[in-house]
Amino acid sequence: EVVDIKDKAVFEKEKAAKDAAQNKKLAEDEQAAIQKYLSDHKCTVSPTESGLYFIETLAGTGEIPISGDKVKVHYTLTTLNNDTIDSSVTRNEALEFSVDKPGIIQGWHEAIKLMRVGGKAIWLVPSKLAYGPAGRPPMIQPFTPLLFEVEFLERVK
């Protein structure tokens, strides 16, 4: 049974409006989840201008990386509900990446430049600095903030 017939342009306009409304709600839910996490964990740090929360747990004494440096880190990625998504520690395989080069989420480039070699930190990365409205299903849903526990092992020469 045919319920409705619409012109393609009308259909696409209605779909875009519906998607925009859904994305707005998901973005609001994300902000509420971040605020709840910060409150529950008594975090008083302010976000960076981009929205990243950087919580240093051990100050490093080594060098601070700059754009173009290759760095090596260990990390554990969880949701705000503490569900583990990935861990280089579990695999015993540190991650190497180049600062400010493609291949890693934007939040990592910002956060690593706030650390010194030898340091440890928790990075609460909002979805806009991670996988955004697309997510990375099935493990990371759209508008999912990510929590990284990171140990900065070395600047690779």
RAKAMO-V50681 format. One record per residue. N is the residue number from 1. SS is DSSP state (a for helix, b for strand, c for the rest). PSI is psi in radians with two decimals (* if undefined). NEAR is the number of other C-alpha atoms within 8 Angstrom. Layout:
# RAKAMO-V50681
n/ss/psi/near
N/SS/PSI/NEAR
N/SS/PSI/NEAR
This chain:
# RAKAMO-V50681
n/ss/psi/near
1/c/2.27/2
2/c/2.21/4
3/c/-0.71/4
4/c/2.57/4
5/c/2.22/5
6/c/2.61/6
7/c/2.52/6
8/a/-0.75/6
9/a/-0.71/6
10/a/-0.80/8
11/a/-0.83/9
12/a/-0.65/8
13/a/-0.76/8
14/a/-0.72/8
15/a/-0.74/8
16/a/-0.72/8
17/a/-0.73/8
18/a/-0.77/8
19/a/-0.73/8
20/a/-0.72/8
21/a/-0.73/8
22/a/-0.76/8
23/a/-0.66/9
24/a/-0.76/8
25/a/-0.76/8
26/a/-0.68/10
27/a/-0.70/9
28/a/-0.73/8
29/a/-0.67/8
30/a/-0.82/12
31/a/-0.69/8
32/a/-0.71/8
33/a/-0.70/9
34/a/-0.81/10
35/a/-0.67/8
36/a/-0.77/8
37/a/-0.85/9
38/a/-0.74/10
39/a/-0.84/8
40/a/-0.57/7
41/c/0.19/6
42/c/0.69/6
43/c/2.24/7
44/c/0.10/5
45/c/2.57/7
46/c/2.63/5
47/c/2.76/9
48/c/3.05/8
49/c/-0.59/5
50/c/-0.26/6
51/c/-0.01/8
52/c/2.40/14
53/b/2.15/11
54/b/2.05/12
55/b/1.80/8
56/b/2.24/9
57/b/-0.36/8
58/b/2.10/7
59/c/2.27/10
60/c/2.84/10
61/c/-0.04/8
62/c/-2.81/7
63/c/2.72/7
64/b/2.26/9
65/c/2.68/12
66/c/2.93/7
67/c/2.30/7
68/c/-0.34/8
69/c/2.55/10
70/b/2.29/11
71/b/2.78/14
72/b/2.25/13
73/b/2.75/12
74/b/2.52/14
75/b/2.72/13
76/b/2.22/13
77/b/2.19/12
78/b/2.91/13
79/c/3.02/12
80/c/-0.30/11
81/c/0.13/5
82/c/0.40/6
83/c/2.09/7
84/b/2.27/9
85/b/-0.72/9
86/b/2.68/7
87/b/2.10/11
88/a/-0.44/12
89/a/-0.84/10
90/a/-0.70/6
91/a/-0.19/6
92/c/0.79/6
93/c/1.65/8
94/c/2.63/10
95/b/2.29/9
96/b/2.38/8
97/b/2.81/9
98/b/2.22/10
99/c/2.27/13
100/c/0.35/7
101/c/2.65/7
102/c/2.76/4
103/c/-0.09/5
104/c/2.68/8
105/c/2.65/9
106/a/-0.69/8
107/a/-0.56/10
108/a/-0.72/8
109/a/-0.70/11
110/a/-0.84/8
111/a/-0.71/11
112/a/-0.52/10
113/c/-0.05/10
114/c/0.00/7
115/c/2.82/14
116/b/2.66/14
117/c/2.38/13
118/c/-0.19/12
119/c/2.85/15
120/b/2.55/14
121/b/2.84/13
122/b/2.26/12
123/b/2.07/14
124/b/1.91/11
125/b/1.98/14
126/c/2.74/13
127/a/-0.55/14
128/a/-0.32/8
129/a/0.13/12
130/c/-1.90/12
131/c/0.01/14
132/c/-2.57/11
133/c/-0.28/9
134/c/-0.57/8
135/c/-2.89/12
136/b/1.17/9
137/c/2.62/7
138/c/-0.21/5
139/c/-0.64/6
140/b/1.94/9
141/c/2.84/10
142/c/2.55/13
143/c/0.69/15
144/c/2.07/13
145/c/2.58/13
146/b/2.57/14
147/b/2.10/12
148/b/2.26/12
149/b/2.05/11
150/b/2.40/12
151/b/2.13/11
152/b/1.81/15
153/b/-0.86/11
154/b/2.75/9
155/b/2.14/11
156/b/2.21/7
157/c/*/3
